[in-house]
């Protein structure tokens, strides 16, 4: 979570101090991809507070989502 927050802060600072860089589609896509990947890691590597019989289904869904991100690196995906 700390890494996600750090990335989010850096993205905000970049947008404030150098908006011309973040305006480039490639840079925006790369930043978006990094933020989404970090969010996925936060969701999949966290510890469940209680046993959850649906956890396996969510983990499978997250693995499929990560695979879709890897397969579509040059496309903008809407979540």
mmCIF file of the N, C-alpha and C atoms, coordinates in Angstrom:
data_MODEL
# 
_entry.id   MODEL 
# 
loop_
_atom_site.group_PDB 
_atom_site.id 
_atom_site.type_symbol 
_atom_site.label_atom_id 
_atom_site.label_alt_id 
_atom_site.label_comp_id 
_atom_site.label_asym_id 
_atom_site.label_entity_id 
_atom_site.label_seq_id 
_atom_site.pdbx_PDB_ins_code 
_atom_site.Cartn_x 
_atom_site.Cartn_y 
_atom_site.Cartn_z 
_atom_site.occupancy 
_atom_site.B_iso_or_equiv 
_atom_site.pdbx_formal_charge 
_atom_site.auth_seq_id 
_atom_site.auth_comp_id 
_atom_site.auth_asym_id 
_atom_site.auth_atom_id 
_atom_site.pdbx_PDB_model_num 
ATOM 1   N N  . UNK A 1 1  ? 0.830   -1.188  0.000   1.00 0.00 ? 1  UNK A N  1 
ATOM 2   C CA . UNK A 1 1  ? 0.000   0.000   0.000   1.00 0.00 ? 1  UNK A CA 1 
ATOM 3   C C  . UNK A 1 1  ? 0.873   1.250   0.000   1.00 0.00 ? 1  UNK A C  1 
ATOM 4   N N  . UNK A 1 2  ? 1.982   1.192   0.719   1.00 0.00 ? 2  UNK A N  1 
ATOM 5   C CA . UNK A 1 2  ? 2.890   2.350   0.756   1.00 0.00 ? 2  UNK A CA 1 
ATOM 6   C C  . UNK A 1 2  ? 3.423   2.660   -0.637  1.00 0.00 ? 2  UNK A C  1 
ATOM 7   N N  . UNK A 1 3  ? 3.720   1.614   -1.415  1.00 0.00 ? 3  UNK A N  1 
ATOM 8   C CA . UNK A 1 3  ? 4.225   1.842   -2.771  1.00 0.00 ? 3  UNK A CA 1 
ATOM 9   C C  . UNK A 1 3  ? 3.153   2.468   -3.654  1.00 0.00 ? 3  UNK A C  1 
ATOM 10  N N  . UNK A 1 4  ? 1.904   2.033   -3.490  1.00 0.00 ? 4  UNK A N  1 
ATOM 11  C CA . UNK A 1 4  ? 0.799   2.620   -4.257  1.00 0.00 ? 4  UNK A CA 1 
ATOM 12  C C  . UNK A 1 4  ? 0.634   4.087   -3.899  1.00 0.00 ? 4  UNK A C  1 
ATOM 13  N N  . UNK A 1 5  ? 0.657   4.386   -2.617  1.00 0.00 ? 5  UNK A N  1 
ATOM 14  C CA . UNK A 1 5  ? 0.521   5.784   -2.189  1.00 0.00 ? 5  UNK A CA 1 
ATOM 15  C C  . UNK A 1 5  ? 1.667   6.644   -2.703  1.00 0.00 ? 5  UNK A C  1 
ATOM 16  N N  . UNK A 1 6  ? 2.866   6.086   -2.684  1.00 0.00 ? 6  UNK A N  1 
ATOM 17  C CA . UNK A 1 6  ? 4.033   6.812   -3.190  1.00 0.00 ? 6  UNK A CA 1 
ATOM 18  C C  . UNK A 1 6  ? 3.900   7.084   -4.691  1.00 0.00 ? 6  UNK A C  1 
ATOM 19  N N  . UNK A 1 7  ? 3.461   6.076   -5.429  1.00 0.00 ? 7  UNK A N  1 
ATOM 20  C CA . UNK A 1 7  ? 3.262   6.241   -6.870  1.00 0.00 ? 7  UNK A CA 1 
ATOM 21  C C  . UNK A 1 7  ? 2.177   7.272   -7.150  1.00 0.00 ? 7  UNK A C  1 
ATOM 22  N N  . UNK A 1 8  ? 1.103   7.215   -6.393  1.00 0.00 ? 8  UNK A N  1 
ATOM 23  C CA . UNK A 1 8  ? 0.008   8.177   -6.558  1.00 0.00 ? 8  UNK A CA 1 
ATOM 24  C C  . UNK A 1 8  ? 0.497   9.597   -6.286  1.00 0.00 ? 8  UNK A C  1 
ATOM 25  N N  . UNK A 1 9  ? 1.284   9.765   -5.230  1.00 0.00 ? 9  UNK A N  1 
ATOM 26  C CA . UNK A 1 9  ? 1.832   11.089  -4.899  1.00 0.00 ? 9  UNK A CA 1 
ATOM 27  C C  . UNK A 1 9  ? 2.742   11.592  -6.015  1.00 0.00 ? 9  UNK A C  1 
ATOM 28  N N  . UNK A 1 10 ? 3.601   10.708  -6.520  1.00 0.00 ? 10 UNK A N  1 
ATOM 29  C CA . UNK A 1 10 ? 4.513   11.099  -7.602  1.00 0.00 ? 10 UNK A CA 1 
ATOM 30  C C  . UNK A 1 10 ? 3.737   11.491  -8.854  1.00 0.00 ? 10 UNK A C  1 
ATOM 31  N N  . UNK A 1 11 ? 2.676   10.766  -9.155  1.00 0.00 ? 11 UNK A N  1 
ATOM 32  C CA . UNK A 1 11 ? 1.849   11.091  -10.327 1.00 0.00 ? 11 UNK A CA 1 
ATOM 33  C C  . UNK A 1 11 ? 1.200   12.465  -10.160 1.00 0.00 ? 11 UNK A C  1 
ATOM 34  N N  . UNK A 1 12 ? 0.708   12.745  -8.965  1.00 0.00 ? 12 UNK A N  1 
ATOM 35  C CA . UNK A 1 12 ? 0.113   14.056  -8.697  1.00 0.00 ? 12 UNK A CA 1 
ATOM 36  C C  . UNK A 1 12 ? 1.122   15.181  -8.836  1.00 0.00 ? 12 UNK A C  1 
ATOM 37  N N  . UNK A 1 13 ? 2.321   14.952  -8.315  1.00 0.00 ? 13 UNK A N  1 
ATOM 38  C CA . UNK A 1 13 ? 3.377   15.962  -8.433  1.00 0.00 ? 13 UNK A CA 1 
ATOM 39  C C  . UNK A 1 13 ? 3.787   16.173  -9.883  1.00 0.00 ? 13 UNK A C  1 
ATOM 40  N N  . UNK A 1 14 ? 3.863   15.091  -10.629 1.00 0.00 ? 14 UNK A N  1 
ATOM 41  C CA . UNK A 1 14 ? 4.201   15.191  -12.048 1.00 0.00 ? 14 UNK A CA 1 
ATOM 42  C C  . UNK A 1 14 ? 3.145   15.991  -12.797 1.00 0.00 ? 14 UNK A C  1 
ATOM 43  N N  . UNK A 1 15 ? 1.886   15.701  -12.515 1.00 0.00 ? 15 UNK A N  1 
ATOM 44  C CA . UNK A 1 15 ? 0.797   16.422  -13.178 1.00 0.00 ? 15 UNK A CA 1 
ATOM 45  C C  . UNK A 1 15 ? 0.816   17.908  -12.834 1.00 0.00 ? 15 UNK A C  1 
ATOM 46  N N  . UNK A 1 16 ? 1.227   18.229  -11.625 1.00 0.00 ? 16 UNK A N  1 
ATOM 47  C CA . UNK A 1 16 ? 1.268   19.624  -11.187 1.00 0.00 ? 16 UNK A CA 1 
ATOM 48  C C  . UNK A 1 16 ? 2.483   20.360  -11.728 1.00 0.00 ? 16 UNK A C  1 
ATOM 49  N N  . UNK A 1 17 ? 3.652   19.713  -11.661 1.00 0.00 ? 17 UNK A N  1 
ATOM 50  C CA . UNK A 1 17 ? 4.888   20.408  -12.009 1.00 0.00 ? 17 UNK A CA 1 
ATOM 51  C C  . UNK A 1 17 ? 5.266   20.305  -13.483 1.00 0.00 ? 17 UNK A C  1 
ATOM 52  N N  . UNK A 1 18 ? 4.871   19.207  -14.130 1.00 0.00 ? 18 UNK A N  1 
ATOM 53  C CA . UNK A 1 18 ? 5.230   19.006  -15.542 1.00 0.00 ? 18 UNK A CA 1 
ATOM 54  C C  . UNK A 1 18 ? 4.040   18.442  -16.336 1.00 0.00 ? 18 UNK A C  1 
ATOM 55  N N  . UNK A 1 19 ? 2.971   19.219  -16.444 1.00 0.00 ? 19 UNK A N  1 
ATOM 56  C CA . UNK A 1 19 ? 1.769   18.711  -17.116 1.00 0.00 ? 19 UNK A CA 1 
ATOM 57  C C  . UNK A 1 19 ? 1.995   18.342  -18.579 1.00 0.00 ? 19 UNK A C  1 
ATOM 58  N N  . UNK A 1 20 ? 3.003   18.933  -19.220 1.00 0.00 ? 20 UNK A N  1 
ATOM 59  C CA . UNK A 1 20 ? 3.265   18.614  -20.619 1.00 0.00 ? 20 UNK A CA 1 
ATOM 60  C C  . UNK A 1 20 ? 3.737   17.172  -20.789 1.00 0.00 ? 20 UNK A C  1 
ATOM 61  N N  . UNK A 1 21 ? 4.436   16.642  -19.802 1.00 0.00 ? 21 UNK A N  1 
ATOM 62  C CA . UNK A 1 21 ? 4.898   15.252  -19.886 1.00 0.00 ? 21 UNK A CA 1 
ATOM 63  C C  . UNK A 1 21 ? 3.721   14.302  -19.751 1.00 0.00 ? 21 UNK A C  1 
ATOM 64  N N  . UNK A 1 22 ? 2.889   14.536  -18.772 1.00 0.00 ? 22 UNK A N  1 
ATOM 65  C CA . UNK A 1 22 ? 1.769   13.628  -18.524 1.00 0.00 ? 22 UNK A CA 1 
ATOM 66  C C  . UNK A 1 22 ? 0.694   13.745  -19.608 1.00 0.00 ? 22 UNK A C  1 
ATOM 67  N N  . UNK A 1 23 ? 0.772   14.791  -20.407 1.00 0.00 ? 23 UNK A N  1 
ATOM 68  C CA . UNK A 1 23 ? -0.181  14.955  -21.504 1.00 0.00 ? 23 UNK A CA 1 
ATOM 69  C C  . UNK A 1 23 ? 0.116   14.029  -22.677 1.00 0.00 ? 23 UNK A C  1 
ATOM 70  N N  . UNK A 1 24 ? 1.323   13.498  -22.740 1.00 0.00 ? 24 UNK A N  1 
ATOM 71  C CA . UNK A 1 24 ? 1.663   12.552  -23.807 1.00 0.00 ? 24 UNK A CA 1 
ATOM 72  C C  . UNK A 1 24 ? 0.927   11.243  -23.578 1.00 0.00 ? 24 UNK A C  1 
ATOM 73  N N  . UNK A 1 25 ? 0.233   10.735  -24.583 1.00 0.00 ? 25 UNK A N  1 
ATOM 74  C CA . UNK A 1 25 ? -0.541  9.502   -24.417 1.00 0.00 ? 25 UNK A CA 1 
ATOM 75  C C  . UNK A 1 25 ? 0.286   8.320   -23.909 1.00 0.00 ? 25 UNK A C  1 
ATOM 76  N N  . UNK A 1 26 ? 1.520   8.196   -24.394 1.00 0.00 ? 26 UNK A N  1 
ATOM 77  C CA . UNK A 1 26 ? 2.356   7.072   -23.960 1.00 0.00 ? 26 UNK A CA 1 
ATOM 78  C C  . UNK A 1 26 ? 2.682   7.174   -22.478 1.00 0.00 ? 26 UNK A C  1 
ATOM 79  N N  . UNK A 1 27 ? 3.014   8.364   -22.028 1.00 0.00 ? 27 UNK A N  1 
ATOM 80  C CA . UNK A 1 27 ? 3.346   8.565   -20.617 1.00 0.00 ? 27 UNK A CA 1 
ATOM 81  C C  . UNK A 1 27 ? 2.118   8.340   -19.738 1.00 0.00 ? 27 UNK A C  1 
ATOM 82  N N  . UNK A 1 28 ? 0.986   8.847   -20.175 1.00 0.00 ? 28 UNK A N  1 
ATOM 83  C CA . UNK A 1 28 ? -0.246  8.669   -19.401 1.00 0.00 ? 28 UNK A CA 1 
ATOM 84  C C  . UNK A 1 28 ? -0.617  7.192   -19.308 1.00 0.00 ? 28 UNK A C  1 
ATOM 85  N N  . UNK A 1 29 ? -0.488  6.456   -20.426 1.00 0.00 ? 29 UNK A N  1 
ATOM 86  C CA . UNK A 1 29 ? -0.799  5.024   -20.413 1.00 0.00 ? 29 UNK A CA 1 
ATOM 87  C C  . UNK A 1 29 ? 0.149   4.253   -19.503 1.00 0.00 ? 29 UNK A C  1 
ATOM 88  N N  . UNK A 1 30 ? 1.428   4.587   -19.570 1.00 0.00 ? 30 UNK A N  1 
ATOM 89  C CA . UNK A 1 30 ? 2.408   3.901   -18.724 1.00 0.00 ? 30 UNK A CA 1 
ATOM 90  C C  . UNK A 1 30 ? 2.124   4.162   -17.248 1.00 0.00 ? 30 UNK A C  1 
ATOM 91  N N  . UNK A 1 31 ? 1.806   5.393   -16.909 1.00 0.00 ? 31 UNK A N  1 
ATOM 92  C CA . UNK A 1 31 ? 1.496   5.731   -15.532 1.00 0.00 ? 31 UNK A CA 1 
ATOM 93  C C  . UNK A 1 31 ? 0.224   5.014   -15.082 1.00 0.00 ? 31 UNK A C  1 
ATOM 94  N N  . UNK A 1 32 ? -0.782  5.026   -15.931 1.00 0.00 ? 32 UNK A N  1 
ATOM 95  C CA . UNK A 1 32 ? -2.034  4.341   -15.607 1.00 0.00 ? 32 UNK A CA 1 
ATOM 96  C C  . UNK A 1 32 ? -1.793  2.850   -15.396 1.00 0.00 ? 32 UNK A C  1 
ATOM 97  N N  . UNK A 1 33 ? -1.004  2.247   -16.271 1.00 0.00 ? 33 UNK A N  1 
ATOM 98  C CA . UNK A 1 33 ? -0.700  0.815   -16.161 1.00 0.00 ? 33 UNK A CA 1 
ATOM 99  C C  . UNK A 1 33 ? 0.013   0.515   -14.844 1.00 0.00 ? 33 UNK A C  1 
ATOM 100 N N  . UNK A 1 34 ? 0.966   1.362   -14.472 1.00 0.00 ? 34 UNK A N  1 
ATOM 101 C CA . UNK A 1 34 ? 1.691   1.151   -13.222 1.00 0.00 ? 34 UNK A CA 1 
ATOM 102 C C  . UNK A 1 34 ? 0.778   1.274   -12.010 1.00 0.00 ? 34 UNK A C  1 
ATOM 103 N N  . UNK A 1 35 ? -0.103  2.264   -12.029 1.00 0.00 ? 35 UNK A N  1 
ATOM 104 C CA . UNK A 1 35 ? -1.034  2.456   -10.911 1.00 0.00 ? 35 UNK A CA 1 
ATOM 105 C C  . UNK A 1 35 ? -1.978  1.263   -10.810 1.00 0.00 ? 35 UNK A C  1 
ATOM 106 N N  . UNK A 1 36 ? -2.512  0.816   -11.937 1.00 0.00 ? 36 UNK A N  1 
ATOM 107 C CA . UNK A 1 36 ? -3.428  -0.333  -11.922 1.00 0.00 ? 36 UNK A CA 1 
ATOM 108 C C  . UNK A 1 36 ? -2.712  -1.583  -11.424 1.00 0.00 ? 36 UNK A C  1 
ATOM 109 N N  . UNK A 1 37 ? -1.498  -1.821  -11.900 1.00 0.00 ? 37 UNK A N  1 
ATOM 110 C CA . UNK A 1 37 ? -0.744  -2.997  -11.435 1.00 0.00 ? 37 UNK A CA 1 
ATOM 111 C C  . UNK A 1 37 ? -0.493  -2.939  -9.937  1.00 0.00 ? 37 UNK A C  1 
ATOM 112 N N  . UNK A 1 38 ? -0.166  -1.756  -9.436  1.00 0.00 ? 38 UNK A N  1 
ATOM 113 C CA . UNK A 1 38 ? 0.073   -1.628  -8.002  1.00 0.00 ? 38 UNK A CA 1 
ATOM 114 C C  . UNK A 1 38 ? -1.217  -1.849  -7.222  1.00 0.00 ? 38 UNK A C  1 
ATOM 115 N N  . UNK A 1 39 ? -2.336  -1.384  -7.754  1.00 0.00 ? 39 UNK A N  1 
ATOM 116 C CA . UNK A 1 39 ? -3.623  -1.626  -7.109  1.00 0.00 ? 39 UNK A CA 1 
ATOM 117 C C  . UNK A 1 39 ? -3.930  -3.121  -7.077  1.00 0.00 ? 39 UNK A C  1 
ATOM 118 N N  . UNK A 1 40 ? -3.652  -3.793  -8.183  1.00 0.00 ? 40 UNK A N  1 
ATOM 119 C CA . UNK A 1 40 ? -3.885  -5.239  -8.239  1.00 0.00 ? 40 UNK A CA 1 
ATOM 120 C C  . UNK A 1 40 ? -3.031  -5.941  -7.202  1.00 0.00 ? 40 UNK A C  1 
ATOM 121 N N  . UNK A 1 41 ? -1.773  -5.544  -7.085  1.00 0.00 ? 41 UNK A N  1 
ATOM 122 C CA . UNK A 1 41 ? -0.897  -6.153  -6.073  1.00 0.00 ? 41 UNK A CA 1 
ATOM 123 C C  . UNK A 1 41 ? -1.438  -5.920  -4.671  1.00 0.00 ? 41 UNK A C  1 
ATOM 124 N N  . UNK A 1 42 ? -1.937  -4.731  -4.412  1.00 0.00 ? 42 UNK A N  1 
ATOM 125 C CA . UNK A 1 42 ? -2.505  -4.452  -3.085  1.00 0.00 ? 42 UNK A CA 1 
ATOM 126 C C  . UNK A 1 42 ? -3.701  -5.356  -2.813  1.00 0.00 ? 42 UNK A C  1 
ATOM 127 N N  . UNK A 1 43 ? -4.512  -5.575  -3.817  1.00 0.00 ? 43 UNK A N  1 
ATOM 128 C CA . UNK A 1 43 ? -5.698  -6.402  -3.639  1.00 0.00 ? 43 UNK A CA 1 
ATOM 129 C C  . UNK A 1 43 ? -5.383  -7.885  -3.539  1.00 0.00 ? 43 UNK A C  1 
ATOM 130 N N  . UNK A 1 44 ? -4.378  -8.344  -4.250  1.00 0.00 ? 44 UNK A N  1 
ATOM 131 C CA . UNK A 1 44 ? -4.101  -9.778  -4.273  1.00 0.00 ? 44 UNK A CA 1 
ATOM 132 C C  . UNK A 1 44 ? -3.108  -10.221 -3.218  1.00 0.00 ? 44 UNK A C  1 
ATOM 133 N N  . UNK A 1 45 ? -2.269  -9.337  -2.728  1.00 0.00 ? 45 UNK A N  1 
ATOM 134 C CA . UNK A 1 45 ? -1.255  -9.728  -1.756  1.00 0.00 ? 45 UNK A CA 1 
ATOM 135 C C  . UNK A 1 45 ? -1.647  -9.389  -0.330  1.00 0.00 ? 45 UNK A C  1 
ATOM 136 N N  . UNK A 1 46 ? -2.802  -8.784  -0.156  1.00 0.00 ? 46 UNK A N  1 
ATOM 137 C CA . UNK A 1 46 ? -3.251  -8.450  1.189   1.00 0.00 ? 46 UNK A CA 1 
ATOM 138 C C  . UNK A 1 46 ? -3.710  -9.692  1.938   1.00 0.00 ? 46 UNK A C  1 
ATOM 139 N N  . UNK A 1 47 ? -3.888  -9.537  3.226   1.00 0.00 ? 47 UNK A N  1 
ATOM 140 C CA . UNK A 1 47 ? -4.341  -10.644 4.066   1.00 0.00 ? 47 UNK A CA 1 
ATOM 141 C C  . UNK A 1 47 ? -5.823  -10.465 4.330   1.00 0.00 ? 47 UNK A C  1 
ATOM 142 N N  . UNK A 1 48 ? -6.596  -11.496 4.077   1.00 0.00 ? 48 UNK A N  1 
ATOM 143 C CA . UNK A 1 48 ? -8.037  -11.453 4.328   1.00 0.00 ? 48 UNK A CA 1 
ATOM 144 C C  . UNK A 1 48 ? -8.285  -11.449 5.836   1.00 0.00 ? 48 UNK A C  1 
ATOM 145 N N  . UNK A 1 49 ? -9.182  -10.608 6.318   1.00 0.00 ? 49 UNK A N  1 
ATOM 146 C CA . UNK A 1 49 ? -9.425  -10.535 7.759   1.00 0.00 ? 49 UNK A CA 1 
ATOM 147 C C  . UNK A 1 49 ? -10.039 -11.802 8.341   1.00 0.00 ? 49 UNK A C  1 
ATOM 148 N N  . UNK A 1 50 ? -10.817 -12.531 7.564   1.00 0.00 ? 50 UNK A N  1 
ATOM 149 C CA . UNK A 1 50 ? -11.449 -13.767 8.003   1.00 0.00 ? 50 UNK A CA 1 
ATOM 150 C C  . UNK A 1 50 ? -11.401 -14.755 6.855   1.00 0.00 ? 50 UNK A C  1 
ATOM 151 N N  . UNK A 1 51 ? -11.532 -16.041 7.164   1.00 0.00 ? 51 UNK A N  1 
ATOM 152 C CA . UNK A 1 51 ? -11.634 -17.004 6.060   1.00 0.00 ? 51 UNK A CA 1 
ATOM 153 C C  . UNK A 1 51 ? -12.807 -16.637 5.162   1.00 0.00 ? 51 UNK A C  1 
ATOM 154 N N  . UNK A 1 52 ? -12.590 -16.754 3.887   1.00 0.00 ? 52 UNK A N  1 
ATOM 155 C CA . UNK A 1 52 ? -13.597 -16.323 2.914   1.00 0.00 ? 52 UNK A CA 1 
ATOM 156 C C  . UNK A 1 52 ? -13.678 -17.366 1.813   1.00 0.00 ? 52 UNK A C  1 
ATOM 157 N N  . UNK A 1 53 ? -14.807 -18.029 1.684   1.00 0.00 ? 53 UNK A N  1 
ATOM 158 C CA . UNK A 1 53 ? -14.935 -19.079 0.672   1.00 0.00 ? 53 UNK A CA 1 
ATOM 159 C C  . UNK A 1 53 ? -14.970 -18.527 -0.751  1.00 0.00 ? 53 UNK A C  1 
ATOM 160 N N  . UNK A 1 54 ? -15.133 -17.234 -0.912  1.00 0.00 ? 54 UNK A N  1 
ATOM 161 C CA . UNK A 1 54 ? -15.137 -16.622 -2.249  1.00 0.00 ? 54 UNK A CA 1 
ATOM 162 C C  . UNK A 1 54 ? -13.746 -16.114 -2.636  1.00 0.00 ? 54 UNK A C  1 
ATOM 163 N N  . UNK A 1 55 ? -12.791 -16.197 -1.710  1.00 0.00 ? 55 UNK A N  1 
ATOM 164 C CA . UNK A 1 55 ? -11.449 -15.680 -1.962  1.00 0.00 ? 55 UNK A CA 1 
ATOM 165 C C  . UNK A 1 55 ? -10.809 -16.323 -3.189  1.00 0.00 ? 55 UNK A C  1 
ATOM 166 N N  . UNK A 1 56 ? -10.982 -17.627 -3.350  1.00 0.00 ? 56 UNK A N  1 
ATOM 167 C CA . UNK A 1 56 ? -10.397 -18.323 -4.502  1.00 0.00 ? 56 UNK A CA 1 
ATOM 168 C C  . UNK A 1 56 ? -10.952 -17.752 -5.804  1.00 0.00 ? 56 UNK A C  1 
ATOM 169 N N  . UNK A 1 57 ? -12.246 -17.501 -5.850  1.00 0.00 ? 57 UNK A N  1 
ATOM 170 C CA . UNK A 1 57 ? -12.856 -16.937 -7.058  1.00 0.00 ? 57 UNK A CA 1 
ATOM 171 C C  . UNK A 1 57 ? -12.302 -15.557 -7.363  1.00 0.00 ? 57 UNK A C  1 
ATOM 172 N N  . UNK A 1 58 ? -12.105 -14.744 -6.326  1.00 0.00 ? 58 UNK A N  1 
ATOM 173 C CA . UNK A 1 58 ? -11.556 -13.398 -6.539  1.00 0.00 ? 58 UNK A CA 1 
ATOM 174 C C  . UNK A 1 58 ? -10.105 -13.474 -6.985  1.00 0.00 ? 58 UNK A C  1 
ATOM 175 N N  . UNK A 1 59 ? -9.347  -14.391 -6.397  1.00 0.00 ? 59 UNK A N  1 
ATOM 176 C CA . UNK A 1 59 ? -7.941  -14.528 -6.790  1.00 0.00 ? 59 UNK A CA 1 
ATOM 177 C C  . UNK A 1 59 ? -7.848  -14.951 -8.248  1.00 0.00 ? 59 UNK A C  1 
ATOM 178 N N  . UNK A 1 60 ? -8.705  -15.864 -8.674  1.00 0.00 ? 60 UNK A N  1 
ATOM 179 C CA . UNK A 1 60 ? -8.727  -16.290 -10.079 1.00 0.00 ? 60 UNK A CA 1 
ATOM 180 C C  . UNK A 1 60 ? -9.095  -15.109 -10.981 1.00 0.00 ? 60 UNK A C  1 
ATOM 181 N N  . UNK A 1 61 ? -10.072 -14.319 -10.570 1.00 0.00 ? 61 UNK A N  1 
ATOM 182 C CA . UNK A 1 61 ? -10.462 -13.145 -11.353 1.00 0.00 ? 61 UNK A CA 1 
ATOM 183 C C  . UNK A 1 61 ? -9.315  -12.154 -11.458 1.00 0.00 ? 61 UNK A C  1 
ATOM 184 N N  . UNK A 1 62 ? -8.590  -11.944 -10.364 1.00 0.00 ? 62 UNK A N  1 
ATOM 185 C CA . UNK A 1 62 ? -7.476  -11.009 -10.389 1.00 0.00 ? 62 UNK A CA 1 
ATOM 186 C C  . UNK A 1 62 ? -6.348  -11.524 -11.276 1.00 0.00 ? 62 UNK A C  1 
ATOM 187 N N  . UNK A 1 63 ? -6.087  -12.833 -11.254 1.00 0.00 ? 63 UNK A N  1 
ATOM 188 C CA . UNK A 1 63 ? -5.061  -13.379 -12.149 1.00 0.00 ? 63 UNK A CA 1 
ATOM 189 C C  . UNK A 1 63 ? -5.469  -13.178 -13.604 1.00 0.00 ? 63 UNK A C  1 
ATOM 190 N N  . UNK A 1 64 ? -6.736  -13.378 -13.906 1.00 0.00 ? 64 UNK A N  1 
ATOM 191 C CA . UNK A 1 64 ? -7.216  -13.147 -15.280 1.00 0.00 ? 64 UNK A CA 1 
ATOM 192 C C  . UNK A 1 64 ? -7.082  -11.678 -15.659 1.00 0.00 ? 64 UNK A C  1 
ATOM 193 N N  . UNK A 1 65 ? -7.387  -10.787 -14.715 1.00 0.00 ? 65 UNK A N  1 
ATOM 194 C CA . UNK A 1 65 ? -7.264  -9.348  -14.960 1.00 0.00 ? 65 UNK A CA 1 
ATOM 195 C C  . UNK A 1 65 ? -5.805  -8.984  -15.230 1.00 0.00 ? 65 UNK A C  1 
ATOM 196 N N  . UNK A 1 66 ? -4.884  -9.505  -14.406 1.00 0.00 ? 66 UNK A N  1 
ATOM 197 C CA . UNK A 1 66 ? -3.469  -9.238  -14.628 1.00 0.00 ? 66 UNK A CA 1 
ATOM 198 C C  . UNK A 1 66 ? -3.020  -9.752  -15.985 1.00 0.00 ? 66 UNK A C  1 
ATOM 199 N N  . UNK A 1 67 ? -3.501  -10.929 -16.382 1.00 0.00 ? 67 UNK A N  1 
ATOM 200 C CA . UNK A 1 67 ? -3.143  -11.483 -17.683 1.00 0.00 ? 67 UNK A CA 1 
ATOM 201 C C  . UNK A 1 67 ? -3.656  -10.578 -18.808 1.00 0.00 ? 67 UNK A C  1 
ATOM 202 N N  . UNK A 1 68 ? -4.866  -10.061 -18.659 1.00 0.00 ? 68 UNK A N  1 
ATOM 203 C CA . UNK A 1 68 ? -5.417  -9.150  -19.669 1.00 0.00 ? 68 UNK A CA 1 
ATOM 204 C C  . UNK A 1 68 ? -4.555  -7.891  -19.777 1.00 0.00 ? 68 UNK A C  1 
ATOM 205 N N  . UNK A 1 69 ? -4.057  -7.391  -18.641 1.00 0.00 ? 69 UNK A N  1 
ATOM 206 C CA . UNK A 1 69 ? -3.182  -6.219  -18.671 1.00 0.00 ? 69 UNK A CA 1 
ATOM 207 C C  . UNK A 1 69 ? -1.896  -6.529  -19.425 1.00 0.00 ? 69 UNK A C  1 
ATOM 208 N N  . UNK A 1 70 ? -1.327  -7.697  -19.159 1.00 0.00 ? 70 UNK A N  1 
ATOM 209 C CA . UNK A 1 70 ? -0.087  -8.078  -19.838 1.00 0.00 ? 70 UNK A CA 1 
ATOM 210 C C  . UNK A 1 70 ? -0.291  -8.240  -21.340 1.00 0.00 ? 70 UNK A C  1 
ATOM 211 N N  . UNK A 1 71 ? -1.424  -8.785  -21.730 1.00 0.00 ? 71 UNK A N  1 
ATOM 212 C CA . UNK A 1 71 ? -1.690  -9.045  -23.143 1.00 0.00 ? 71 UNK A CA 1 
ATOM 213 C C  . UNK A 1 71 ? -2.078  -7.781  -23.909 1.00 0.00 ? 71 UNK A C  1 
ATOM 214 N N  . UNK A 1 72 ? -2.464  -6.731  -23.233 1.00 0.00 ? 72 UNK A N  1 
ATOM 215 C CA . UNK A 1 72 ? -2.936  -5.510  -23.890 1.00 0.00 ? 72 UNK A CA 1 
ATOM 216 C C  . UNK A 1 72 ? -2.131  -4.296  -23.452 1.00 0.00 ? 72 UNK A C  1 
ATOM 217 N N  . UNK A 1 73 ? -0.801  -4.426  -23.472 1.00 0.00 ? 73 UNK A N  1 
ATOM 218 C CA . UNK A 1 73 ? 0.032   -3.336  -22.985 1.00 0.00 ? 73 UNK A CA 1 
ATOM 219 C C  . UNK A 1 73 ? -0.038  -2.081  -23.822 1.00 0.00 ? 73 UNK A C  1 
ATOM 220 N N  . UNK A 1 74 ? -0.376  -2.218  -25.100 1.00 0.00 ? 74 UNK A N  1 
ATOM 221 C CA . UNK A 1 74 ? -0.423  -1.041  -25.953 1.00 0.00 ? 74 UNK A CA 1 
ATOM 222 C C  . UNK A 1 74 ? -1.844  -0.534  -26.193 1.00 0.00 ? 74 UNK A C  1 
ATOM 223 N N  . UNK A 1 75 ? -2.786  -1.021  -25.366 1.00 0.00 ? 75 UNK A N  1 
ATOM 224 C CA . UNK A 1 75 ? -4.163  -0.551  -25.466 1.00 0.00 ? 75 UNK A CA 1 
ATOM 225 C C  . UNK A 1 75 ? -4.555  0.106   -24.157 1.00 0.00 ? 75 UNK A C  1 
ATOM 226 N N  . UNK A 1 76 ? -5.455  1.050   -24.245 1.00 0.00 ? 76 UNK A N  1 
ATOM 227 C CA . UNK A 1 76 ? -6.009  1.666   -23.046 1.00 0.00 ? 76 UNK A CA 1 
ATOM 228 C C  . UNK A 1 76 ? -7.185  0.823   -22.592 1.00 0.00 ? 76 UNK A C  1 
ATOM 229 N N  . UNK A 1 77 ? -7.127  0.325   -21.370 1.00 0.00 ? 77 UNK A N  1 
ATOM 230 C CA . UNK A 1 77 ? -8.217  -0.485  -20.832 1.00 0.00 ? 77 UNK A CA 1 
ATOM 231 C C  . UNK A 1 77 ? -9.021  0.348   -19.850 1.00 0.00 ? 77 UNK A C  1 
ATOM 232 N N  . UNK A 1 78 ? -10.305 0.297   -19.969 1.00 0.00 ? 78 UNK A N  1 
ATOM 233 C CA . UNK A 1 78 ? -11.180 1.006   -19.039 1.00 0.00 ? 78 UNK A CA 1 
ATOM 234 C C  . UNK A 1 78 ? -11.623 0.051   -17.945 1.00 0.00 ? 78 UNK A C  1 
ATOM 235 N N  . UNK A 1 79 ? -11.531 0.502   -16.727 1.00 0.00 ? 79 UNK A N  1 
ATOM 236 C CA . UNK A 1 79 ? -11.921 -0.334  -15.595 1.00 0.00 ? 79 UNK A CA 1 
ATOM 237 C C  . UNK A 1 79 ? -13.222 0.208   -15.029 1.00 0.00 ? 79 UNK A C  1 
# 
